Amino acid sequence: MNDDVSLAFAPLVARAKLTGDRDRISLGDYEVGVEIGAFEGERDLIQRLRFNVVVEVAAPSASANDNVDLILSYDTLTEAINAALSAERLNLLETLAGRISELILQNEMAERVYLRIEKLDRGPFRLGVETVRDRDVSRVPENSDAETWGQIDVFFLSESALQHEEVSAVISAKISDKAPVIFCLGMNTAQNFDDMAGTSKMMINLLSINQNAWALASKNPEVAVVETMTELDWSVKNGQAVVWAPAKMVRDAPTPLERPTDGLYLAAWLAHKMYARKLVRVLTNDETAEDKPIGADSPAPNIPVETIQLG
């Protein structure tokens, strides 16, 4: 077996040593159970992942003097893994590896990250990916939260409001004030799926919200339909008014939502994730705030709630 092949199957630290005399910290055989995978059979299934990480670090200064605050902590590695896993459900190990590396490289002491992730439960074997990321080429994400914190308005349009003749004026007025806005909708209650249950019923109801989102966008060309956090972040930063089609994010949520098809609950959940300035309910005259309560279990208890009543 030649050197290249030997190194391909060697412990990760052996590959890292090829770069010469560098200071490194490592995390070995860190196992976490998580739902991940692109196949339908991997939905609602917890699989074990094994992580091995080696990080080349800047050499501590002579003045470090055994000071734990002046070195890269092992906790940085486990916290990066846990943060990437908890952000959203992912399909690909490659995506997960990239996000973990980016989080680690946000620490100024980290210079290069070697990462191996393996699936342990797909068969009598291990499936895995390996990545290497350098600080100077890493796509370290901007702190999108800081850029938009407290600036976004989330508008929930009730089913009745969506059909109201005045709703287009409300949408246009909100867009014209230039503040970042995300419109959220409820499901189409005219469709009855009471004979269904479980995931099938949830997904059909969520897809009816997606249909409403596309219908709103067709009547309001200045509003774009978005489905993912990446699209939401980009739209908010670039001043694009959007309507949220929630099916993908709800199904991929790391923790199941309490009320996954309640449009107002979903709007509050998104408002919390986006650090919204406020949540606005748009209702018709024959609806009241009591008819559309957010509830004591609101996922955004600290975000102000306002109500607009259409005439």
C-alpha angles and dihedrals in degrees: 000000000000124000095259093053092044091053092047089064097033126107111282093247090060090059092046091055090064088080090067134238105356133144111250141179123200143195117204133199096348106173127199131173112226143150108252138142145093098242123090089233089062093060115107089007124120112217128186116243123193119208128199116181133181119183124191107216138194110264110257116249121253088252092062087093098181092311110154091204091064098058136065106266123224085231088069089067098048092042091053090052093047093045093051091048095048097046095076143323111279133200101204135054087210091062092047092049092052093050094048092050092049091052093050092047091056085077107089092221093059113091105167134009126207111191134181121184122185133187109221103185106053094092144312089316141053124258117201154154132219126203137180120203129182125204093236094054100029116118093230105188121239115244094261091175092061093049095054103023110140095358104091122093117204114204120197114200114199119224090255092047091051089061095043119113092230097054095089090056090052091050093047093047091051093049092048094058088067095224113135109265136185118192117210128191142194129238126273103264092189087079113078119207099160090129089065130074144185124011094347093058092043093051095046090051092047091049089054087059088050089052090052089051092054091046091053091049091051090057094042109042092184089067119080126205114237131185108176140053089244091057092044093051093048093047094049092048092048099045096249115151109224143186116216122233098197106189098099098044093045093050092045095047110129090226120039113250121243094231106017097174100039103109096205092047089050090050090054091047091052092045088057093048091049096044089238123199092223145343116233123198113207108201138165125247093261091056127074134198086252089059089055105037121170090210137218089283092062112152088216105048094155099050115098115245123212131181130218115196117206115218 
